[in-house]
């Protein structure tokens, strides 16, 4: 394939000229032929420049960056180790409740148990599906193995598609409204306020989120994989 960085420079150039993502992809097709970047990658780079990205070099690594390394967590880990130098990594992770592949696998175990107790009819017929995004703990091997072993059907999540993730379009915005502009001294305070938000959610809130989730997927399918923003596929 032709120099990828050269094509990314061309995408940035087209964006600055006011070309659309579709026009940019068509121009790459004319210039590079079969060696051009695919449509999805072209649109993703175009969106990056539109959102303020300036560099054309590829990222050092793919995937969502870890959010577990905060000053508060670093201090807690240091205190735990000073108290007991024999602590294992697993014990530290469990104590701090960091979201990693092991933690997420345990979340899925609890989810299956809740399904068994609260929806036995769906449990027996296995008539339910799981939808999560492509965060690294979700795609880890031990998580994928757990899903396969327990025959849990998973809805595939396209990359760079926060509009399809209920947490992104439903849950996180509600939390931001409650927490925006406030300062917290400890992680525990943040957890307590977050729990307060969760406790205010009603059955109708979740019904509305599910209906919006369905509309987002319908819009995605109507676009047939093409890139769009907002109501671009309406």
C-alpha positions as CSV (number, residue, x, y, z in Angstrom):
1,X,0.0,0.0,0.0
2,X,1.1,3.5,-0.7
3,X,2.6,5.6,2.1
4,X,-0.2,5.9,4.6
5,X,1.1,9.1,6.1
6,X,1.0,10.7,2.7
7,X,-2.7,9.8,2.4
8,X,-3.4,11.2,5.9
9,X,-1.7,14.4,4.8
10,X,-4.0,14.5,1.8
11,X,-7.1,13.9,4.0
12,X,-6.0,16.9,6.2
13,X,-5.5,19.0,3.1
14,X,-8.9,18.1,1.8
15,X,-10.5,18.9,5.1
16,X,-8.8,22.4,5.2
17,X,-10.1,23.0,1.7
18,X,-13.7,22.4,2.9
19,X,-14.2,19.0,1.1
20,X,-16.6,16.6,2.7
21,X,-15.5,13.2,4.0
22,X,-17.2,11.5,1.0
23,X,-15.4,13.9,-1.5
24,X,-12.1,13.3,0.3
25,X,-12.5,9.5,0.0
26,X,-13.3,9.8,-3.7
27,X,-10.2,12.0,-4.3
28,X,-8.1,9.4,-2.6
29,X,-9.6,6.7,-4.8
30,X,-8.7,8.8,-7.9
31,X,-5.1,9.5,-6.7
32,X,-4.1,6.2,-5.2
33,X,-6.4,3.7,-6.8
34,X,-6.5,0.3,-5.1
35,X,-3.8,1.4,-2.7
36,X,-6.0,4.0,-1.1
37,X,-7.2,3.9,2.5
38,X,-10.5,2.2,3.1
39,X,-13.6,4.3,3.5
40,X,-13.9,3.7,7.2
41,X,-10.3,4.7,7.9
42,X,-10.6,7.7,5.7
43,X,-13.7,8.9,7.5
44,X,-12.1,8.3,10.9
45,X,-9.1,10.4,10.0
46,X,-11.3,13.1,8.5
47,X,-13.3,13.2,11.8
48,X,-10.1,13.4,13.8
49,X,-9.0,16.5,11.8
50,X,-12.5,18.0,12.1
51,X,-12.3,17.5,15.9
52,X,-9.0,19.4,16.1
53,X,-6.4,16.8,15.5
54,X,-3.2,18.3,13.9
55,X,-0.7,15.4,13.6
56,X,-0.8,13.0,10.7
57,X,1.4,10.4,12.4
58,X,-0.3,7.2,13.5
59,X,-1.1,6.7,17.2
60,X,1.4,4.8,19.2
61,X,-1.1,2.2,20.1
62,X,-4.8,1.5,19.4
63,X,-7.6,1.1,21.9
64,X,-9.0,3.1,24.7
65,X,-6.4,4.5,27.1
66,X,-6.5,3.2,30.6
67,X,-8.4,5.4,33.1
68,X,-7.2,3.6,36.2
69,X,-4.0,5.6,36.7
70,X,-5.2,8.6,38.6
71,X,-3.3,10.5,41.4
72,X,-5.8,9.1,43.9
73,X,-5.3,5.5,42.8
74,X,-1.6,5.8,42.7
75,X,-1.7,7.1,46.3
76,X,-3.9,4.2,47.4
77,X,-1.7,1.6,45.7
78,X,1.3,3.1,47.5
79,X,-0.4,3.0,50.9
80,X,-1.5,-0.6,50.3
81,X,2.0,-1.7,49.4
82,X,3.6,0.1,52.4
83,X,1.2,-1.8,54.6
84,X,1.9,-5.2,53.2
85,X,4.7,-5.8,50.7
86,X,3.4,-9.3,49.9
87,X,0.2,-8.0,48.3
88,X,-0.5,-9.4,44.8
89,X,-1.6,-7.3,41.8
90,X,-4.9,-9.1,41.9
91,X,-5.5,-8.1,45.5
92,X,-4.7,-4.5,44.8
93,X,-7.0,-4.5,41.8
94,X,-9.8,-6.1,43.8
95,X,-9.3,-3.6,46.7
96,X,-9.4,-0.5,44.5
97,X,-12.1,-1.9,42.2
98,X,-10.1,-1.0,39.1
99,X,-11.9,-1.9,35.9
100,X,-9.8,-4.5,34.1
101,X,-10.5,-7.7,32.3
102,X,-10.8,-9.7,35.6
103,X,-13.1,-7.2,37.1
104,X,-15.3,-7.0,34.0
105,X,-15.5,-10.8,33.8
106,X,-16.8,-10.8,37.4
107,X,-19.4,-8.1,36.3
108,X,-20.6,-10.5,33.6
109,X,-20.9,-13.3,36.1
110,X,-23.1,-11.1,38.2
111,X,-25.1,-10.1,35.2
112,X,-25.8,-13.8,34.3
113,X,-26.9,-14.5,37.8
114,X,-29.2,-11.5,37.8
115,X,-30.7,-12.7,34.5
116,X,-31.2,-16.2,36.0
117,X,-33.0,-14.8,39.1
118,X,-35.0,-12.0,37.5
119,X,-35.8,-13.3,34.0
120,X,-35.8,-17.1,34.3
121,X,-37.8,-17.4,31.0
122,X,-35.0,-15.7,29.0
123,X,-32.4,-17.5,31.0
124,X,-33.7,-21.0,30.0
125,X,-34.2,-20.0,26.3
126,X,-31.0,-17.9,26.2
127,X,-33.2,-15.3,24.5
128,X,-31.1,-12.2,25.3
129,X,-28.1,-10.4,24.0
130,X,-25.3,-8.3,25.4
131,X,-24.1,-5.0,24.0
132,X,-20.9,-3.4,25.1
133,X,-18.4,-1.3,23.3
134,X,-14.8,-2.1,22.3
135,X,-13.0,-1.0,25.5
136,X,-9.9,-3.1,26.2
137,X,-11.4,-5.0,29.1
138,X,-14.4,-6.0,27.0
139,X,-12.2,-7.5,24.2
140,X,-9.7,-9.3,26.4
141,X,-9.2,-13.0,25.8
142,X,-10.5,-14.1,29.2
143,X,-13.6,-12.1,28.7
144,X,-14.2,-13.5,25.2
145,X,-13.5,-17.0,26.5
146,X,-16.1,-16.4,29.3
147,X,-18.7,-15.2,26.7
148,X,-18.1,-18.1,24.4
149,X,-18.1,-20.7,27.2
150,X,-21.5,-19.4,28.5
151,X,-22.9,-18.9,25.0
152,X,-23.6,-15.3,25.6
153,X,-24.6,-13.6,22.3
154,X,-22.9,-10.2,21.9
155,X,-24.0,-7.4,19.5
156,X,-21.0,-6.3,17.5
157,X,-20.0,-2.7,18.2
158,X,-18.5,-0.7,15.3
159,X,-15.4,1.2,16.1
160,X,-15.7,5.0,16.7
161,X,-19.4,4.7,17.3
162,X,-20.2,6.3,20.7
163,X,-23.7,7.1,19.4
164,X,-24.5,3.4,19.6
165,X,-23.4,2.9,23.2
166,X,-26.2,3.6,25.8
167,X,-23.6,4.6,28.4
168,X,-22.3,7.3,26.1
169,X,-25.7,8.7,24.9
170,X,-27.7,8.0,28.0
171,X,-25.9,7.4,31.3
172,X,-22.8,9.5,31.2
173,X,-24.6,12.7,30.1
174,X,-26.9,12.4,33.2
175,X,-23.9,12.0,35.4
176,X,-22.1,15.0,33.9
177,X,-25.1,17.2,34.6
178,X,-24.9,16.2,38.3
179,X,-21.1,16.4,38.7
180,X,-20.3,19.2,36.3
181,X,-18.5,22.2,37.9
182,X,-18.0,20.4,41.3
183,X,-14.7,19.5,42.9
184,X,-14.2,16.4,45.0
185,X,-11.4,15.7,47.5
186,X,-11.6,11.9,47.4
187,X,-12.6,9.1,45.0
188,X,-15.2,8.0,47.6
189,X,-17.0,11.3,47.2
190,X,-17.2,10.8,43.5
191,X,-18.4,7.3,43.9
192,X,-21.1,8.4,46.4
193,X,-22.4,11.2,44.1
194,X,-22.3,8.8,41.1
195,X,-24.4,6.3,43.1
196,X,-26.9,9.1,43.9
197,X,-27.4,9.6,40.2
198,X,-27.8,5.9,39.5
199,X,-30.4,5.7,42.3
200,X,-32.5,8.5,40.6
201,X,-32.9,6.5,37.3
202,X,-36.4,5.2,36.8
203,X,-37.8,2.4,34.7
204,X,-39.0,4.9,32.1
205,X,-35.4,6.3,31.8
206,X,-34.2,2.8,30.8
207,X,-37.2,2.3,28.5
208,X,-36.4,5.6,26.8
209,X,-32.7,4.7,26.5
210,X,-33.6,1.3,24.9
211,X,-35.9,3.0,22.4
212,X,-33.1,5.5,21.5
213,X,-30.7,2.6,21.2
214,X,-32.9,0.9,18.7
215,X,-33.3,4.2,16.7
216,X,-29.5,4.6,16.6
217,X,-29.0,1.1,15.3
218,X,-31.7,1.6,12.7
219,X,-30.0,4.8,11.5
220,X,-26.7,3.0,11.4
221,X,-28.1,0.2,9.2
222,X,-29.8,2.7,6.9
223,X,-26.4,4.4,6.3
224,X,-25.0,1.0,5.2
225,X,-21.8,1.6,7.0
226,X,-21.2,5.1,5.7
227,X,-19.9,7.7,8.0
228,X,-22.3,10.3,9.3
229,X,-22.8,12.7,12.2
230,X,-25.9,13.6,14.1
231,X,-29.0,12.9,12.0
232,X,-27.0,12.6,8.8
233,X,-28.6,9.2,7.9
234,X,-32.2,10.4,8.5
